[in-house]
Amino acid sequence: MIFPLPPNLRPHLAFPFVYLPSTFLVSLAELEALCTHLYIGTDLTQRIEAEKALLELIDSPECLSKCQLLLEQGTTSYAQLLAATCLSKLVSRISPLPVEQRIDIRNYILNYVASQPKLAPFVIQALIQVIAKITKLGWFEVQKDQFVFREIIADVKKFLQGTVEHCIIGVIILSELTQEMNLVDYSRPSAKHRKIATSFRDTSLKDILVLACSLLKEVLAKPLNLQDQFQQNLVMQVLKLVLNCLNFDFIGSSADESADDLCTVQIPTTWRTIFLEPETLDLFFNLYHSLPPLLSQLALACLVQFASTRRSLFSSPERAKYLGNLIKGVKRILENPQGLSDPGNYHEFCRFLARLKTNYQLGELVMVKEYPEVIRLIANFTITSLQHWEFAPNSVHYLLTLWQRMVASVPFVKSAEPHLLDTYAPEITKAFITSRLDSVAIVVRDHLDDPLDDTATVFQQLEQLCTVSRCEYEKTCSLLVQLFDQNAQNYQKLLHSASGITVDMAIQEGRLAWLVYLVGTVVGGRLTYTSTDEHDAMDGELSC
């Protein structure tokens, strides 16, 4: 069944079949054999020969006709993948094909994937990438006073009116197009890329986001059949589309992805109405609670971006209301924590919490009605996470970032509302210290990798902890002195014991190693402008 597209979307490529000379690939069977050697072959010599032959095909004037042959008569997915790869290289050349040819290729592929929605996923993805490249590179090309390559978005909406499989293809096209528009091609002028990306942002991206959100609302409005793989795949692709929209480089900053905790999403002002609607945040919180982990972590990843929205998008009252809705969502998740047992959900939720403090001041957080209850829930969640030290250590970084920045903000809070950090920060410090000491026995007895061997992670976590530990510093010092004296005494007893057990000695040495690191950390966290004589005296006690 051919998916109903308008007639102008259903031409064949405007190239008659012209088979290659007899000295080259003379048959479809030989061409498919070379595809097999290239993609799944184990013989290195055959693979090298296949690569040479196929490179010749890409440079051949008959390449387009051979691509059509592979797509229409090929018997394997690898033949179709080769055709897509060749087309991608052809349309990406610095010297572009004529406009009419690129229009024919685009329309042919649209009709091809519409008429064969059950193609292998990697084939569909490769063919859609060709459409995305054609659309981006021809974004400003005009024919008969029309931007001929911008019709793709209207064309895709016709896919959304078909079967679930067609709807999935339509969503993937929009998702791939959004990614392609955001992708910097360093072989071309950066100014041209920015001009195309900015035009796409201003003319199409908001509509794509609104369309994706409406599809998600339709999903939630019906009973979810989580056993239906097509429905699951559709929801996954729509969530990925939303994430691609929110991850778009709106202002051409090309932010370093490694600086994850510093990211602010520069949402355009024209999107304010979407973000001011409480239903937008509610939609993604509801999706998190309704979907299985593979999908709910994508909903959380979207919420991370929503929490990172630039502050200047809102007025002060609007920002307070938006933050209140985010905090309500956090409370709901922590009151129903079953989903956080999944590592993917857990990691995204930790990122979500860290982004809240990155984007909002402590003075704003304490003004939220639910703050006292939420900070208690977050503290309990953090303590539980620290106690399970072997679980997702990379995610703990975000929790410690949250507490580090919360405590660092205390001197600057002018609100009369209590921040409660003097209650919970010492509990976080204690949980970190005791959990690391308790981990030593397990590591030694079960012959596990010693966390202390990962010095980069240890130093990073200790640097974060030193700020948290200076809150109610008396409690931190008292705990460390007590633990150090106790473990030093136990070590002395083992040294003087005739029957000292090697395992027990290793455990005590490991605990003392952690304590030395911890003492050095909290003393090194001293800040001149906040230090007092009492704190200096406690630093001296720890150092002696």
N, C-alpha and C positions, 0 to 999 in steps of 0.2 A: 504494500500500500504506500503510495507516494503522499507525503504530507502536503495538504493543500497550501501551496504558496502562490502568490500572483504570478502571472505568465512571465514577467520580466525576471523572475528568480529561477526559471526552469530551462535556460538554454544549456546546450552542451558547450564544452570548450570549443572555441572557434579555431580548431586546428585539426585538419584531416590526419588520419593515421598515416604516418610515414615511417616504415620500419627502418631500423638502423642497418648499415651496410653488413654484408655477410661476414666481414672480418670482425664484427662486434657481436653484441647480444642478438642472436638471430631469432630467438623464440621466447615466448613467455615462460616456458618451463625453465630455460636456462637462467632467465632473470630471477625467477623465484628461488632457484637453487642458490644463486649468489646471495640473495637476501637471507636465506637460511644459514649459509656460511658466515655471513656478517653478524647476524644477531644472536644466533644460538650455537654456532659451530664451535668445536673444541680444537680443531686443527689450526694451529697458528699460521702455517703457510697458506692454507686455503683462505683464511680470514684476510690476510694481507693482500692476496690476489683479488679478493672480492672488493676490498676497499678501493684498490686501484681502478678496477672496472667501473665501480659505481661512481667514483669521482669523475671519470670520463663521461659517464651518462649525464651528470649534472651540467657539465660544460658543453654537452652536445646540443645542436640546434633542434634535435628531435626529442628533447627532454619532455616537453609538455605532452606530446602524443604518447610517449611511453608511460608517463604518469597516469594518463587517462586509461591506458591499457591495463595497468596494474590495478587501478581502482575498480574498473568495471569487470575485469575478467580474472583478476588475481584470486587464488584459492586460499591464501594464507593471510593472516593479520600482518605478518612481517612485510609482505608485498605492499599492502596498503600503507604501512608505516614508512616504507621507503619512498613511496609516492608523496606522502605528506612532507617528508624531510626535504625532498628535492624541490617541491613547490615553495617551501619556506625559504630555502636558499635563493631561489629565483626571485621571489618578490622582495627580498631584503637587499638586493644588490644596490650599490651606490648609483649605478645607472639604471633607473627603473624601467620596467616594461611599459609599453603604451597603456594609456588609461583604459582603453576598450578591452585590452587583454586582461588587465587586473579586475575589471568589473566582471568579465566572463568567468575568471577563475573563482572569484568570490561567490558569484551566483551558482556556479556549478557545485561548489563545496556545500553551500547551504542546502541545495536540493538533494545532494548526495547523502548528507547526514540526516536530513528529514525523512528520506525514503528508506534509510537503513539505520534506525535508532539502536539496533542491537549489536552494532560493531563493538569490537574490543575497546574498553575504556581508553587505553593508551593511543589507539588509532583516532578515536573521536577527539581526544585532547590535542593530538598533533595536528589534525585538520583544522580545529578551531583556532589554534595558534596562527595558522596561515591567514585565516580571516582577520584575526586581531592585528597582525602585522600589516596587512593590506589596508585596513581601516586607519591605523595610526599614520602610516607613511603617506596616505592620500587624503588626510583629514582636511586640508585646505584646497584640494583640487576641485575646480569648478567646471561643470559641463552644462551648457544651456542654462546658465545663471543659477545652477543648483550645486550644492556641495554633495557630489555624487556618492561619497563614501560614508556620509553621516546617516544614510538611510538604514544602516544596519540595526540601529536600536528599534526602529519601528518594525523592521522585518522580524526581529527576535520576538517581539510581542505575539506574533502569529504562532510561534512555537509554544508559547505559554497557554494557548487556547486548545492545544491538542492533548494527547495522552500524557500520562505521568512521565513516560520515557522522553517524549518530545519536550515536555516542560523542563526536565533535567538538562537536556541539551541546550535549551534556550538560556537557562540560568548560567551554565558553564560558559557560554559565549560571552555573556555580560561580564562574568567574573574574570575571564581571560583577557577581555578587552580592557577592563579596569587595571589589571596588573600590567598589561603591555603599555598602556598609557603612562603608567607610573615608572616604567623601567627606563633607566638612562642607557642609551647606546653610545658608548664612548667613541665609536667610529664615525659618529656624525656630530655636527655642531650642537653644543649644549643649548645654545639660545633657541635653536629650532625645536628641540625637545621640550623646552620650557614653554614655548609659545603654544605647542600642540597640547601639552598637559593642562595648561591654564585654560585654554579654550574648551577642552573636554570637561574640566572641572565646572566651568561657568555654564555650559550649555546642556550637559547630560548627566553629570554624576549625581546631583540631587535627585533627579527623576529615577535613576537606577536604585538609589537607596530607598526611596519611597515605595517603589515597586517591590523591592525585596521585603520590606517590612509588611506590606499588604499581603504578600504570599505567606509570610510567617503567621500573620493574624488568621488567615484562612486555615492554616494547619491547626492552630490551637482551637479554632471554632468547631472543628469536627473531632469525633473520638479518634485518638491516636492509635493506630494499629502498628505497634512496634515490631510485629513479626513480618510486616511487609517491607522487604528489602528496598523496593523502589521508593516507597514513601520515606524510609530512613535516608536513602541516598539524596532524595529531593531536599529534605530538611538540611542535610549536611551541606549540600551545594549552596543553598540559599544563605545559610549562616556564614559560609566562606565568602560569599559575595558581599554580605554586610561588612565583614571584617576587612575585605579588600577596599571597600569604600572608606571605612574609618581609618585605614592605614595609609591612605593616599597622601602623597607629599604635597599638601595644599599650597605651600608657599615656596617650594623649591629649596628647602633647607637641607635635604638629603641627610637627615640626622643619623648619627652613628648608632646602629642597632645595639651595640654593646652597652651604650649608656641608657639602658632600659628604664632605670628608675628616674631619669631626668626628663623623660619624654612628656611633652605637652602637645595635644592634638589641636592643630590650628584650624578648627572648624570655621568655614565661611559664615559670614554674618547672615547670608540669605537662608541658612539652615536653622536659624533660631527657633522658628515655629515648631520644627520637628522635635527639638530638644526641650522646649518648654512644655510640651504635652506630657503629663505624667504617664500616659498610656505607653509612651515609647520605652521608658525604663521598665515599667511593669511587664511589658511584653517579654523582655529578655530574662527578667527574674522568673517569670512564669515558665518560660521555656526551660530554664535551668532545672526547675523542680519537676518538670513533666517528662524530660527526655532521658534516655540512657546515657551513661558516662561519656561514650565516644562523641555524642552530640552536645551534651550539657557543658562540656569544657569549652566548646566553641561559643556557646552563649555567654559563658563567663569571660572568654577572651574579648568578646564584643563589649561587655560591661567594663572591662579594664579600660578600653578606649573611651567609653562614655565618661568614666570617672576622670579621665585625663583631659577632658575638654577645656580649652583655654578659658581662664576666668573672665576675660574681657567680653566674652560672648553674652554675658548676663549683666543686668543691673544688680545692685546689692540685694534687694528683696528676692529677685529671681534666683540669684545664686544660692541664697539661704534655703529657698524652697527646693531647689534641685539637689542640694547637699542633703537635705532632710529625706528626700526620696531615696537617695543612695544609701543612707544610714538605715532606713527602714528595711531595705533589701538585705543589707549585711545582717541585721538582727534576725530576719526571717531565715537566712541560710544557717546562722549559728544555732538557732533554736531547733532546726531540723538538719543536723549535721551528717546524716547518713551518706549523702553524696560525696562528702569530703574524704571518705575512705579511698576513693579512686585517686591515684597519683596525679592524673591530668587535672581533675577538678581542684585538688588540693593546691597544686602549683599555681593555677590561674587565680584562685581565691587569694593566695598570699600576695601575688602581684597586684591584685585589686586593692587589698588593704594598704599596700605600700603607696600606690598611686593616689589614694585618698589624701594621705598626709603630704605628698609631693605637691598636690594641687590646691590644698586648702590649709588655712592657718589653724593652729590649735585654738585660737580665740574664736574662730568660726565653728569648729567642731563642738566645743563645750556649750555653745548656744543651742544646739539641736536638742529637742525634747528627750529623745531616746539615748542621748550620750551616756549617762551614768550606767544604764543597763548594757549598752553595747560595748563600752570599754571594759566592763566586767567580763562579758562573753569573749571579747578578743583576748583578754589576759588569760582566761582559762584555756582558750584554744592554743595560745602561744605556749603556755606551760606544758600542756599535753604534747604539743609538737616537739618541744625541747626534750621531754622525757623519752620520746621515741627517737633518739638521736640517730639511729640507723636508717630512718625513713626520710627520703627526699631531702638530703642536706642542702641541695641547691635552692630549695624553696624557703628554707629557714632564713636565708639571706634577706628575703623580702620582709619577713616578720621582724627581724632585728633592725632593718632599715626603718620600719614604722616606729618602733619604740625609740630608736636613737634620735629620730627627728622630733618625735613628740617631746622627749625629755629636753632636747636642746632648745625647744621653743618656750619652755616654761618661764624663763626670765623676761620674756617679751609679751606675756599674756596680760592684758589689762582688764579682762572680763572679771566680774565678781563671781561668776559661776565656778564651782570647784572643778579642777581638771582631774583630780583623783590619781594622778601619777605617783604621788608620794605613797599611795597605798599599793599600787600594782607594780611599779617599777622594781622595788626590792624583791617582789615575788618572782619577777622575770629573771632578775640577776641570780637569785637563789636557785631557781630551776635550772638555769644554764650551768652553774657551777656544780651542783650535786649530780646532774645527769652526766656530765663529762667524767666526774670521778667514778660514778657507778658503772660507766661504760668500760672502764679499764679491766675489771675482772672478767667481763664477757669477752672482750677482745683477746685477753691472754689465754683464757681457758678454751675458747673455741677457735683459736688461731685465726682470728679475723684480721682484716687490714686495719692497722692502727690509724685512727683519725689524725694523730699528731704527725704522721708521715706526710700528710697533705698540708704542708706548711702554708701554702697560699690561702687555702680555705680557712685554716686556723687563725692566721693573722688577720684576715678580713673580718671574721666573726668577732675576734677579740677587740678589734678596733671599734666595731659597732657597740660591743658590750661595755667598753670603758665609759662611754657617755651615759649609758643607762645606769651603770653601777654607781655613778657620782650622785644620783638622786637618793636621798636618805643614806648618805655615805656611811653613817655610823653603823647601820645594819650590815652593809657590805663588809666593812672592816672587821666587825665582830665575828661574822661568819667565817671569813678567811683565816683570821687568827686562830679561831677554835679548830677549824679543819686542819690547818697546817700543824699546830701543836699536837693534835691527836695523831695525825699520820706520821709525823716525825718520831713520836714516841713509839708507835707500832714498828716503825722501821728500825729504830735502835734496839728494840727487843729481839727482832728477827736477826739482827747482826750479831747479837751476843748469845743467841740461842744455838746450842750445839746441833740441834736437829732442824736448822732453818731450811724450809722447803723452798726450792727454786721458784716454783710458781708463785708462792706468796710474796717472795722477794720482788719478783717482776711486777706483781700487782702494786705493791707499795711504791716501787720506783716510778711506775707509770702515774700513780696518783700524785706523787710529789712533783713529777714533771709538769703535770697540769697545773698544780698549785703555784709553781714558780712562774709559769706563763701568766696565770691569772693575777698574781700579785704585781708582777711587772706591768700588766695591762692597766690595772686600776690606778696604780701610782703614776704611770705615764699619762693617764687621762687628766691630770691636774691642769686647770686653766688659771692663769694668773689673775684674771679679772673677776673670777667667781670664787677663788679659793679663800678660805678663812684660816685663822690660827688653829682652830680645832681640827680642820681637815689636814693642815700641815703636820699637826702632831700625830694624827692617825697614819698619814703617809710614812712618817718616821718610824712608827711602831711596826708597820708592815715591812719596812726595809731592813730592820734590824734582825 
